[in-house]
Amino acid sequence: MSIGHTLLGLLESGPRHGYDLKRAFDDTFGHDRPLAYGQVYATMSRLLKNGLVEVEGIEAGEGPDRKRYAITDAGITDVERWLTAPEKPEEYLRSTLYTKVVLALLTHRDAADVLDTQRAEHLRTMRVLTDRKRKGDLADQLICDHALFHLEADLRWLELTAARLDKLRTEVVA
């Protein structure tokens, strides 16, 4: 996820302080990984330097002055370009799980145990996400569906790999 583009998109609804941007990001996108304040301000500084935002006002507060950021026309154009560009699908060709299975075979460990342990973790995670989806709003349901579909694909791979372990062992260990 592009933090900069996301913050720019949030600014399209109107100028905001860094604190407000962080809160809006966390409420909408950061349920599992909220932004650090330092990340927000470092990103805003970069966007300001690149002419994608401007400081609309500065207010004195108890601590440091509070800057109110507004998106520029160049920022709107940048968000538009980012939103309309397709994302490259992740290829998963360097899977840590695949590496663990092959290394288990190469070191004469039980690769089936590796697969079983991962299957149990996937199922546990799916239960958590299903519960979150049931209790969540539509946005939460959609992000949980996205994660659940990926986990389902992983489970299919785990089953297929388990069924092919003997053949894989002969090819890898040979």
GIJOSUL-V301424 format. One record per pair of residues at least 12 apart in sequence whose C-alpha atoms are under 6 Angstrom apart, sorted by the first residue. I is the first residue (numbers start at 1). J is the second residue. Records with the same first field share a line. If there is no record, write none. Layout:
BEGIN
I->J  J
END
This chain:
BEGIN
5->79
11->71
15->69  70
16->68  69
17->67  68  69
52->72  74  75
53->70  71  72
54->69  70
55->68  69
56->68  69  70
105->169
106->173
129->144
END
